[in-house]
Amino acid sequence: MIRFRQYIPRRIAHVVKSIWYLELVSETPVYEEEIVPDGHHELIFYLHGRSHHRVRDGAWTQEPGALLASQTLQSHTLRMPAGSKLYGIRFYPHTLYPLLGVPLHLLGHVMLPLDDLFTGDGLAACIDEDVPATFRRLETHLEALLRSAAMDGAGYQYVDHSVRRMLATNGTASIRELIAMSGVTAKHYDELFKKYVGITPKCLCSILKFNTVIHYKNRFPAKTLTECAYEAGYYDQSHLIKSFYQWVGASPGQYFHSQSAISDLFAAL
């Protein structure tokens, strides 16, 4: 069983989508799940327990106590011990940049120890068992760290408008129309997305649309895959199946019959 709480930080809501707390309550000693790409960056802090993960058939890697979960382009298996408690800071696809000030495509598509990105332990020091107080401390500390000037440039504004439109349409917005509205070339538009999001606009839309299928199917389990595909904006079921193999390496049926409590939860956030 997953216990989950989230907090919407009003003062920095334009940058941070939510701050969350997750606790794994399980009768089995270890919980294992395939975590799917969701298009968002997150800072994650373990209070108790340390998970291991592996990408497809690779080796198991222990996650650091505090890490950045960057943009991923394929699923990874998470193995979490019972009793694990962790906090997360969920950014919009493009709003980690004002915190780091580093082009996000340079980070790669991996999980990085937070010590590699920040000096000191200011954010980690905000974490303790008092969930509401931790939420408030994290908001205050993040507000002090944000580089507001990083959001003033025209390039960031183009991406901000586009990403929010993509989120509002669950990844079905017309990229061609968004490029036309920005007034820049398609090549420059892609470069801006790589800088501020870490991936191309086409890739982000594909991931958002894929997560919409997961969320819709969980809300309406009686719906067929074909109905879910059309609701999410796919042309047909074959495109949906191709998307599942691309992002999780499995068919829709295999995915929906596996443990997916965490991915299901974040597909709805």
N, C-alpha and C positions, 0 to 999 in steps of 0.2 A: 504494500500500500504506500502511496506517495502522499505526504502531507505538504501542502503548498500554500504559501502566502505571497502576495505581491503588494507593492506600494508604488503609486504614481507620484514621482517627485515634482510638485507643481512649479518650483522655482527654476528647474532645469528640464522641464517636460519637452522642450523643443529639441533637446539633445538625448536625453535618457528616456527610453520608452517605459521601463519599469525597473524597480529593484525587487528582487525576489528571494525567498527562502524556501529551501526544499529539504525535507527529511524523509529518509527511506525507512519505513517500518515493515519488516519482512520476517516471516517465520523461517525462511531459508537463510543460510549465512551469507550468500552472495546473490545479487540480482544482476542479470545480464540483459542488455537490450541493444538493438541497432539504432544509433542516433543519426537522423537524416539531416542534410544541409537545410538551413532555414533562411539564409540570406542576411542574418544579423550578426553583429559582433557582440561578444559578452566577456566581461571580466568575472572570473569565478574564484571563490574563496572557500576552502574546506575548513569547517570548524571541527568536525570529527570525521574520521575515516579518510581514506585516500583511494581514489578509483584508479583502475588501469584501463587503457584503451588500446585498440589496434585497428589499423586500416585494412579492411578486407582480410586477407590471409597473412598479414604481416606479423611481426613479433609484438608481444604485449609490452606496453610502456606505462610505468607509473606516472600519474599526473602530479605536477608540483602542487604545493599547498595553496598557491595563488597563481593564476594563469590567465592568459588571454586566449579565448577560443575565437580564432580568426575565421574569415570566410573559408568554408570547406567546399570542395567540389565532388566529394563522394562521402558515403556514410562511413561511420566507424562504430565498432562494437565497444560498448561501455560495460565494464564489470565493476560493480559498486558493492562494498560490504554493507550488511544490514546495520542500521543505526547511524549511517552517514548523515551528516548535516552540512549543508553548504548554502552560501549566499551567491547571488549573481547580480550583475549590473548589465541590463540589456539595452544596447544602443540601437538606434535606427541603422539601416544599412550603411549610411554615409556619415554618421555623427561621431564616430570615434576619432576622426581626424582633428577636430578642435581640441581634443584632449591630448593627443600624441604629437600632432604637428608633423607627422611622418607620412609620406605617400604610402597608402595601405597595400598596394601591390608589392612593395618591397618586403612586407612581412611574410609573404608566402601564404600557403594554405595549410597552416599547421597550428599547433597549440604551443604557445610560448610562455616560459616562466615570467611572472610579472616583474621579477627583479631585473630582467633584461630590458625593461621598458621604463621603469621608474626608479629613482634613487630614494632610499629611505623606505619606511614601512607605513606611511601615513594611511593609506586605504586599508591595509590589513589590520592596522591598529584599531580601526573602527568596529571590528567584528567581535561579538560575544554572544552569549545565550539570550540576551534581551533583544528579541526580534524588532519590535517597534523602535527602540532606541538605536539599534544598529542601522535601521533604515534612515533615520534622521541624521545620524552622524555621517553616513556615506553621502547623503545629499549635500550636506554642508561642505564636506571635504571636496567633493567633485566640483561644486560651484566655484571653489577657490582655485581649482586646477585648470578650469576651462580657459582656452585661449579665444576670447571673443573675437579678436581681430581676424582669426582664421576663417570666420564665417562671413566676412565682409566682402570678399572678392567676388567678381562676376562669375567665375568658374564654379565656386561653391554654390552660389545662388541658382545657377542653371541646374546643377545636380540635385539640390534641395527640392526645387519645384518638381523635377522629373521623378525622383524617388517617392515623394509623397503622392504623386499621381499614380505611380505604379502600385503602391501599397493600397491606395483607395480602390483600385480596380483589380486587386488580387493578381497583378502581373499581366493583365490583358490590355493595358494601355498600348496605343500605337507608338512604337519607338520612332517611326518616321515622322509622325506629327510632333512629338516632343522635340526632336532635332530641329524641325522647322521653326518651332516656337523659340528655341534658344538662339537661332541665328548663326550657329557655328557649323562647321563641316562635320560630317559623320565621323571622320577620323579623329578630329579634336574632341568630339563628344565622347567617343570611346576612351580616349586618353584621360579625360576628366573623371570618368567613372572608375577607371583603374586607380587613379590617384585618391579619390575620396571614398570609393566603395571597395576597391580591391579586385573587382571583377567587371566584366562588360555589362552594359544594360540588357542585352539579350539574355545573358546568363542569369542575371538577377530576376528578370521577369519569369524565366523558366522555373527557377527555384520557388518563387512566390506562388506561381500557378500550381506547382506540384504540392506545396503545403496546403493550398486551398482544397485540393482533392481529399487529402487526409482529414482535414477538419470537417469537410462536408460529409464524408462517409461516416465519421464518428458521430456526427449530429443526427444523421439519418441512416442508420445501419440497414434499413430495409430497402434502400435505394440500390439499384443495380450499378455496376461499374460504368456502364454506358451512360446512365443518367448522371452519375457523378462527373464523368468526363465532360459532358456538354455543359453542366453547371459551372465547371471550373474554366471553361473556355477552350477545351481541346476540340479539334475537328472531329475526332472519332476515338473509339476505344483503342485502336492500334497505336495512336500517338500517346495515349495514356500509358499503355504497357511499355512502350519504348522509354518513356520518361522514368518509370519505376526502375527499369534495368539500368538506366543511366545514373540515377541518384542513389539507389540502394542495392543494385546488383541482384534484384529478385523480382518476381512477378507481383502484381497487386495482391493476388490471393495469398501468396507466401507472406507478404508483409502484414496483411490484416489478420492473419492467423498466428502471428508471433507476438511476443511481449513488446509493447510499444507505448507504455504509459507516459514516459517522459517526452518522447517525440510528439505524441498526440497532444500533450499539454502545451508544448511550445508552438505547435502548428497553429494553435488558436490565439496566441499572444500577439 
